[in-house]
Amino acid sequence: MTLDLREIATLVGATGEFPSVPVTGIAVDSRSVRPGDIFCAIVGARVDGHDYLDDAANRGAMAALVTREVPSPLPVLRVPSVPDALASIAHHIRNDFAGTVVAVTGSVGKTTVKELIAAALAPEGPVLKSLGNQNTEYGLPMTWMRLEPEHAFAILEMAMRGFGQIDALCKFSRPRIGVITSIGSAHAGEVGGSQGIAKAKGELIANLPPEGRGIVPSGPHEDYFRSIAKCPVITFGSSAESHVRVIASDTAFDENCVRFRIELDGQSVEGKCPGLGTHQALNAAAAIAAAGAVGVDPQKAADSLENAVLPTDRLRFEPMGRGGLLVDVYNSSPESCAAALRVLAEAPSGHRVAILADMLELGEESERLHREVGALPEFDLIDSLFVLGEDTAWLAEEAARRNPHLAVERLESLDSAASILSGLREGDVALIKGSRKFELERAVTQARSRAVKTNA
């Protein structure tokens, strides 16, 4: 997408004289500026973007969005609010888009489902999709700025950090199809438990037009979603009442994929998609439902899912030392941790090891939720548990109570975790999972390096 700077100035309400130059992108970090971008000077907790206008100019920025007067080598568009200005730009681009917009949110699985939907729709036409974690009031306008005339679909991931955020994203993105992947415990401390999460995520469903479709998980919140929807609501899950139902699934560890059979509208479809665990079959069901809402044949959508490319830091299997490793280091919540433990329990193994770090952003519910994970029956099939952080002490206590034979140890460093992983024996399988704060990927990188040296 290319917009003239003068057009942008009009859209955001900036006054002054501006050169007529093409703007081809949006950047919120001066280090990521590409020639032709407009740089957004964001004031953060520790860094003020207004201090980096020179750097942005040196990297090829055409102009800057600012909220106060500052010396600048660039043309500056002064606005009261950078997010509001970006929303105006995105709204303008969206208004000229005649294709279908699909929005995805959820406590867990939203990035995976976004990628699966993109794969299912790719044979129908070019797809614009959110990149990385560009799912906020800054990231979605960056996505819209990448729109090209040939795009037929826009698949947008939407993050939620509190009430009103998804509503704001919907106002300028105007999705026709809305997918909620799950209602879990992530961000429970910010919105007051699962009911609050359903309300905040439900802002997506409430914003869909009458001709749209809402796609939600079967379960305790589906009636609420129907009550706020102006359009039909489709459910997916494994229960007999689900409109799109997972009948069977099988995890192929050696291929890092799940084979599934799904039933909808009296039709049974089969396929496979990247990822591990029965929860991945549910993600496939959500994607097939979304593709069906656009008019794609369910079996054709199922066949396309194996072409999806998922982020490498989500749950996957790889050889490690003489054993195997389940890597899931992007983040952790009670739901995603339980899903990963189920995969570990299913893994063919002589000795199963779990390395778990705290699940964060759970607020006052943290102790209860950590204890609930520790009480899961999967720990009956796990031999060793290593924990990092403070709150996992509750998890470890419950796991040891459930399985008296479980070896439990608290780790003090990532180096200790790396040593455990690189020392896996023949037939061992280990899972490593925790919240982003713990940077568990560093332990995995160290373990890979040590394993290579050991095997050399």
N, C-alpha and C positions, 0 to 999 in steps of 0.2 A: 504494500500500500504506500502510495506517495501522496502527501498533502502539502500544499503550499503553506509556508510559515504565516503568511497574512491570513489565510483561512483558519489556521489553528488559533491565531490571536483573536479572531472574531468568535470562534467557538468557546474559548475559555474566558472571554470578556476582558482581555488585556488591552490597555490603551497605549497609544504611542505610534511611532513610525517604525515599520519593520520591513526588511528587504524581502523581495519575492524570491525565496529559495526553496528547493524541495526538501521535505523532511520525510525520511523513509523508515524511521524506527524510534523507539522509546528506550531510554536507559535510566536506571535508578542508582547505578553504581558507576562512578567515573572510570573504574578499571575495565568495565565491560562496554564502554562506548565504542560504537563503530561509526565510520564516516557517514554522515547523513542523519544521525540520531538527534533527537531533542533530549537534553539531559534534565532530569528532575532533581532539584535540590531538596532532599528530604532531611528533616531535622529528626535525628534518632536520639536514643538514650545516651550514646557515647560519641556519635559522629554527626557532624552537621554538613550536609551536602553543599551548602553555600561556600564552604572552604575549599571546594574541589572544582570550581569553575575553570580555573586555568588548566588543570589536568584534563577535564572534559574537552576543552577547546583544542588542546594539543593532540587529542586522539581523534579529532574530526567532527565533534558535535557542531550542529548548525545553530543551535540556540539553547536557552535554558529556561525552565519553569522555576520561578523563585517566589518566596513569600515575603521577602523584605528587600530593601534597596541594598545592593552590594556592588563594589567595583567588579566589572566583568569584561573579559575580552570578547564575550559573545553577546548577541542580541538577547535581552532578557524579557520574558513575559511574566510580569508580576501578577500573582493571583492570591486570593485569600486562602485557598486550600489546594494543594497539589492533587490529592485524591479526587476532589470534585472536578478539577480541571481535566484529569485523565478520564474520568467518567463521561464528561462532555465529548471528548474526542472519540471514545469508544462508542458512545451512543450514536454519534454521527455516522461512523463507519457501519455500525450494525443496521442503521436505517436503510442503507444502500445495498444490503445483502439480501438476496432473494432465496438463498439456500435454507437448509434446515439446521437449527441450532439445538444441540443436545447438551444438557448440563448434568454434571455428575457430582454428588457430594456423599458424605457418609463418614461414620466414625473410623472405619477401616475399609480398605479395598478400593478407594476411589481412583487412585492412580492406575491400578491394575485394570479396573473396569473401563476406565477411559481408554486405555490402550486396546482392550479387547473390542470395544465398540468401534474404535477407529479401524481395526483390522476387519471387522465385519462389514463396515460400510465402504472400505477402500475399493472393492470391485465395482461399486455403484457410481463412483466419481471421486475427484480429488478431495482430500480431507485436511482441514486446518484443525490442529489440536494444541492444547496447552502443552508447553514444554517444561520439564522438570517440575519445580514447585511454583510455577507462575499461576497461582490460583487465588490471588488476593486482589484487593483494590488497586494494586500496582501491577500485578502479573497479568490479569485479564486484559487491561488496555494494551499491554505489550503484545499479547496474543492477537488481539483484533488488528493491531498495526501490521501484522504479518499477513493479513488477508489479501488474496490475489483474486482477480476476476474469474479464474477457472475453478475456484473452490466451490464445491457443491454442499459440503457439510462443515460445520464448526462443532467440535467436541470440546467442551470447556469443563475443566475441573474447578470446583468452588470450595474454598476453605471456610471454616467457621471457627471464630474465636469468641463469639458472643452473639447476643440477639441483635438482629438488624443487619448483620454483615451480608448474609446471603441475599436478603431482600434488596440491598443496595446493588449487589452484583447482578441480580436479575433485572433490575430496573433498566440498566443500560445494555444488557446482553439479550434480554427477551427470549429465553429458550422456549421451544415448542415441546420438546421431550425432556422430562426431568427424571433422573435416576437417583434414588437414595440406596446406597449399597448396604448400609447397616446402621443400627442405632446401638451404640456401645457406651463405653465409659470415658473415652477420650474427651478432655475438656469438661468433664463433669464438674470440676471445681469452679468453673466459670459461669455455668448456667443452671446449676442446681439439680444434678442427677439426670437420670435417663429421660424423665418427662420433659425436663428443660431442653435436653439435647434433641428430642423429637420435635419440640416446638421450634427450635432454632433451625434445624435441618429442614423442617416442614415449610419454611419460608419459600423453598424452591417449588414445592407442590402448589402452594397458594398462589404463586405467580404465573402458573401455566395458563394459557388461553383455553377457552372451551373446546377448541379443535385439537388441543394437545393431548398428551398422554403422560400420566405419572406412573412410574415403575418403582415399587417399594417392596421391602422384604415382608414376607408373611410373618405374623406374630402380633404381639400385644399393641403395637402402634398403628396397625393398618387402618383401623376404624377412625382413628384421629385424622390420618392423612385423607381419608375419603371425606371426612366432614369439612375439611378446609379447601378441597379441590373444586375447581370449576369444570374439570374434565374427567374422563374415565381414569380409574386407577387400576393398574395391573399388578398383581402380586407374584413374587417368585420365592421359591423355597423348596423344602423337601416334604412338606406336609401334603396330604391329599387335597386340601382346600386351595392350594396354590394354583394360580392360573398357569404359571410356567414352573413345572415341577421336575426336580432332579430325581430320576428313578434309580440310577446307579452311577458309581464313579470308582475309578481305580488309579492309584498313583504309580507311575513308572519312574522310579528314582534314577535309573540309568539314563533316561531321556529328559529328566526334569520336566515332566509333563503329566497331565491328568487326562485320562480318557473318561468320557461321560456319556450318559444317555438321558435325554431330557424329553418330557412330554408336554405338549401345549396344543390346545384346540383340537384334541383328539389325534394329534400327529406325534409320532416318536422320531426324534432326531438323535444322531450320534456324531461324536467328533472328539477332538482332543485340543488342548491348549497348553501353553507353557505355564509352569508353576506346579506346586506340590500341595496335596491335601484335599480333603473333601470340600473345604470352603472354596477352593478354586473352581469346583464345579458349580457352586452357587454363583460365583462371579460370572461364569460363562452363561448361566441362565439369565442373569440380569442383562448381559450384553446382547444375547439373542432376543430377549424381549424388546430391548431398545431398537435393534435393527428391524424387528417385526413391526414396531410402531411406525417406522419410516416406510414400510412396504417391502422389506427384503424377505425372501423365502427363508423360513427357519433353517432348513437343511443347508442352504447355501451359506447362511450366516455361520452355522456351526462349522462348516468346512473351512471357512476363512479364518477362524480363531487361531489355528496353529501358526499363522503368519505373524501374530502379535509379537512385538519385542518389548519385554518387560524390563524395568530397571534392575540393574545387577545387584543392588543391595537389599532386594526383597528375598523371601525364602527360596533358597535353591540348594542343590546338593553338589558337592565337589569332593574329589579325593583329597585326603589330608594325611600326610605321613603314610602309615600302613593302614589307616582306617578311612573314614568318610566324615565330612563336615556339612551340617546344615547351617547355612549362613543367612541370618535375618537381622541385619544391624541397622536398618533405617530408623525404626522407632519401635515402641512397644506399648501395648494397652492390654487390659485383661482379656479382651476377645482375641486379639492377634497372638498373644502369648499362649492362650489355650489352644488355638489352632496349630501353632508351631509345635507344642508339646504333643498333640495328637499325631502329627507327622513323625516326630521322633519315636513315639511309641509304636508306630506302624513300620518303622524302618527295620529291614533285616539286619540283625546285629547280635554280636556276642556280648557286648557291653555298651550300654547307653549312658551318655553323659550330657547333662544340661548345665550350661553356664548362663546364668540369668542376672541381669542388672535391673535396678528399680524401674518401675512403670511410673512415670511422672504425670503431673497435671490432673491428679485425681482428687485433690482437695481433702476435705475431711473424710472422704470415703476410702482413702488410701489403705488404711489398715485392713478394713473389711475386704476390699477387693484383692489385696495381696494374699490374704488368708484364703479367700475363695479359690484362687489359682493354686495355692499350695495344697488344697484339699482335693484336687482333681484326681480321678482314678488313674490317669496316665502315669502318675508317679509310682504306681505299683509295678510298672514295667521299666522304670529308670533306675540305674544302679548308683550313679554318682551325681550329686548336685553341688555346684559351686556358685556362690552368689557375690555380687558386687553392689555396694551402696548400703543405705540404712534400712529402707523399707522392705527389702527382700528378706530381712531377718524374720518378719512375720510369715512370709511365704515358706521359708525354710523350716520354721517351727511346725507349720501345718503338714508339710510334706513328710517330715520325719515322724510325725505322729501317725500319719496314714501308713507309711512304709517303714517299719522299724529297721529294716535291712538297708535302707538308703544311707549311703555315705554322704555327709554334708560338711562343706568347708566354706568359710568366708575368705574371699580373695581381697588383697589390699592393693593390687596393681594390675594394669593391663599386661604387664610382662609375665605375671603369673598365669594369666589366662592363655597367653601365647604359648607358654611352656607346656600347658596341658594339651592344647590342640596339636602342637607339633610332635608330641609324644604319644599320640594315639597308636594303639596296637592293632594287629591284624583283626579285622572284623568289628572294631569299635566304631561307633557313630556318635558324634557330638553335635549338640545344638548350641549356638551362641546367639543371644537375643537380649536387647535392652533399649532404653530410650536414647535418643540422639545425644544427649548431654555426655554420655559415657564414651562416645567415640570408639565403639567396639571394633570398628573396621580397622583401627590401628593394630589391635591384637591379632586380627585375621591376617593382615599384611605381614606382621612379624612372624607368625606361625608358618605362613607359606615360605618365607625366606629360610627359616630354620629347617623346614622339612626338605627343601631343595638341597641345602648343604649336607644334611644327614644322608640323603639318598645318593649324593654325588660320589 
